[in-house]
């Protein structure tokens, strides 16, 4: 409490000392500077004020569009990663069904459709509801087609590359190299 009283007294004395000093009259200004300050500056402020407000509005719109773009990219990357994960999971869990379907050496269109539908169902259950709703807002009625395309792309990406050289064939026959 005593410190606050001392600071208050000190500030009061300093303010009295500042205002008690004799102030010299301002130096004379040129008539050109006076005219500029009197007539040009108010006109510039009148013109530049609305321009500054317009520029801030444009900046806000730009930042809002960038924000929505990043949300879109976020949704796309989450769904793409989920599709890759689902295809890898289904490769492991549906392998017996896939081998049974490939017993005759050919995968029929009905079998392909059944596997694709299973992948789509698993993908839709794995995605958070908010992400699925955002994707629905982006793609509308084409959501299932887009998700199917992601699943097909994930299947193609997870296939092993074709063997084109003898070294590659030998590496495939040796199996994974334990390090």
C-alpha positions as CSV (number, residue, x, y, z in Angstrom):
1,X,0.0,0.0,0.0
2,X,2.8,2.4,0.9
3,X,4.5,1.7,-2.5
4,X,1.3,2.6,-4.4
5,X,1.1,5.8,-2.4
6,X,4.7,6.7,-3.2
7,X,4.3,6.0,-6.9
8,X,1.1,8.1,-7.0
9,X,2.9,11.0,-5.3
10,X,5.9,10.6,-7.7
11,X,3.7,10.7,-10.8
12,X,1.8,13.7,-9.5
13,X,5.0,15.6,-8.9
14,X,6.4,14.7,-12.3
15,X,3.3,15.8,-14.1
16,X,3.3,19.1,-12.3
17,X,7.0,19.6,-13.2
18,X,6.3,18.8,-16.9
19,X,3.3,21.2,-17.2
20,X,4.9,23.9,-15.1
21,X,7.8,24.3,-17.5
22,X,7.7,27.3,-19.8
23,X,7.0,26.1,-23.3
24,X,8.5,27.9,-26.2
25,X,6.2,28.9,-28.9
26,X,6.2,26.5,-31.8
27,X,8.6,27.4,-34.6
28,X,7.0,29.1,-37.6
29,X,5.8,26.8,-40.3
30,X,6.0,27.4,-44.0
31,X,2.7,28.4,-45.7
32,X,3.1,25.5,-48.1
33,X,3.2,23.0,-45.3
34,X,0.3,24.6,-43.6
35,X,-1.8,24.5,-46.8
36,X,-0.9,20.8,-47.4
37,X,-1.9,19.9,-43.8
38,X,-5.0,22.0,-44.1
39,X,-6.3,21.0,-47.5
40,X,-4.5,18.0,-48.9
41,X,-4.3,15.7,-45.9
42,X,-8.1,15.7,-45.2
43,X,-8.8,14.9,-48.9
44,X,-6.3,12.0,-48.9
45,X,-7.8,10.6,-45.7
46,X,-11.3,10.9,-47.3
47,X,-10.1,8.9,-50.4
48,X,-7.8,6.5,-48.7
49,X,-10.2,5.5,-45.9
50,X,-12.7,3.7,-48.1
51,X,-9.8,2.2,-50.1
52,X,-8.3,0.8,-46.9
53,X,-11.7,-0.6,-45.9
54,X,-12.1,-2.2,-49.3
55,X,-8.6,-3.7,-49.2
56,X,-9.3,-5.2,-45.8
57,X,-12.5,-6.7,-47.1
58,X,-10.6,-8.3,-50.0
59,X,-7.9,-9.6,-47.7
60,X,-10.7,-11.2,-45.5
61,X,-12.3,-12.8,-48.5
62,X,-8.9,-14.2,-49.7
63,X,-8.1,-15.6,-46.3
64,X,-11.6,-17.2,-46.1
65,X,-11.1,-18.9,-49.5
66,X,-7.7,-20.2,-48.4
67,X,-9.2,-21.5,-45.3
68,X,-12.0,-23.4,-47.2
69,X,-9.3,-24.7,-49.6
70,X,-7.3,-26.1,-46.7
71,X,-10.4,-27.8,-45.3
72,X,-11.1,-29.4,-48.7
73,X,-7.5,-30.7,-48.9
74,X,-7.8,-31.9,-45.4
75,X,-11.0,-33.9,-46.2
76,X,-9.5,-35.3,-49.4
77,X,-6.3,-36.4,-47.7
78,X,-8.1,-38.1,-44.8
79,X,-10.4,-40.0,-47.1
80,X,-7.6,-41.0,-49.4
81,X,-5.5,-42.3,-46.5
82,X,-8.6,-44.1,-45.2
83,X,-9.1,-45.8,-48.6
84,X,-5.5,-47.0,-48.7
85,X,-5.9,-48.3,-45.1
86,X,-9.1,-50.1,-45.9
87,X,-7.7,-51.7,-49.1
88,X,-4.7,-53.0,-47.1
89,X,-7.0,-54.3,-44.3
90,X,-9.2,-56.0,-46.8
91,X,-6.2,-57.5,-48.6
92,X,-5.4,-59.2,-45.3
93,X,-8.9,-60.1,-44.1
94,X,-10.5,-61.1,-47.4
95,X,-7.6,-63.0,-48.8
96,X,-9.3,-66.4,-48.5
97,X,-12.3,-65.1,-50.4
98,X,-10.1,-63.5,-53.0
99,X,-8.1,-66.7,-53.5
100,X,-11.4,-68.7,-53.8
101,X,-12.6,-66.2,-56.4
102,X,-9.3,-66.5,-58.3
103,X,-9.4,-70.3,-58.2
104,X,-10.5,-70.4,-61.8
105,X,-7.9,-67.8,-62.7
106,X,-10.4,-65.1,-63.6
107,X,-12.1,-62.5,-61.4
108,X,-15.7,-62.0,-62.7
109,X,-17.3,-58.6,-62.7
110,X,-19.8,-59.7,-60.0
111,X,-16.9,-60.8,-57.8
112,X,-15.2,-57.4,-58.4
113,X,-18.4,-55.6,-57.6
114,X,-18.8,-57.6,-54.4
115,X,-15.3,-56.8,-53.3
116,X,-15.6,-53.1,-54.2
117,X,-18.9,-52.9,-52.3
118,X,-17.3,-54.5,-49.2
119,X,-14.4,-52.0,-49.4
120,X,-16.9,-49.1,-49.8
121,X,-18.9,-50.2,-46.8
122,X,-15.8,-50.6,-44.6
123,X,-14.5,-47.2,-45.8
124,X,-17.8,-45.5,-44.9
125,X,-17.9,-47.0,-41.5
126,X,-14.2,-46.1,-40.8
127,X,-14.5,-42.4,-41.7
128,X,-15.7,-40.0,-39.1
129,X,-19.2,-38.7,-39.6
130,X,-18.1,-35.1,-40.0
131,X,-15.5,-36.0,-42.7
132,X,-18.1,-38.1,-44.6
133,X,-20.5,-35.2,-44.4
134,X,-17.9,-32.8,-45.7
135,X,-17.1,-35.1,-48.6
136,X,-20.8,-35.5,-49.3
137,X,-21.0,-31.7,-49.4
138,X,-18.1,-31.6,-51.9
139,X,-19.2,-34.4,-54.2
140,X,-22.9,-34.6,-53.7
141,X,-24.5,-37.6,-55.4
142,X,-21.1,-38.6,-56.9
143,X,-19.7,-39.5,-53.5
144,X,-19.9,-43.3,-54.0
145,X,-18.3,-43.0,-57.4
146,X,-15.4,-40.9,-56.0
147,X,-14.9,-43.3,-53.1
148,X,-15.0,-46.2,-55.5
149,X,-12.3,-44.5,-57.5
150,X,-10.2,-44.0,-54.5
151,X,-10.5,-47.7,-53.6
152,X,-9.6,-48.7,-57.1
153,X,-6.6,-46.4,-57.1
154,X,-5.5,-47.8,-53.7
155,X,-5.7,-51.3,-55.1
156,X,-3.5,-50.4,-58.1
157,X,-1.0,-48.7,-55.8
158,X,-0.7,-51.7,-53.5
159,X,-0.1,-54.2,-56.3
160,X,3.5,-55.3,-56.6
161,X,5.3,-53.8,-59.6
162,X,5.6,-56.2,-62.6
163,X,8.8,-58.3,-62.8
164,X,10.7,-57.2,-65.9
165,X,14.3,-58.4,-65.3
166,X,15.9,-61.6,-64.1
167,X,17.2,-59.9,-61.0
168,X,13.7,-58.8,-60.0
169,X,12.4,-62.4,-60.6
170,X,15.2,-63.8,-58.4
171,X,14.4,-61.2,-55.7
172,X,10.7,-62.2,-55.7
173,X,11.7,-65.9,-55.5
174,X,14.0,-65.3,-52.5
175,X,11.3,-63.4,-50.6
176,X,11.8,-60.6,-48.2
177,X,15.3,-59.9,-47.1
178,X,15.6,-60.1,-43.3
179,X,17.9,-57.4,-42.2
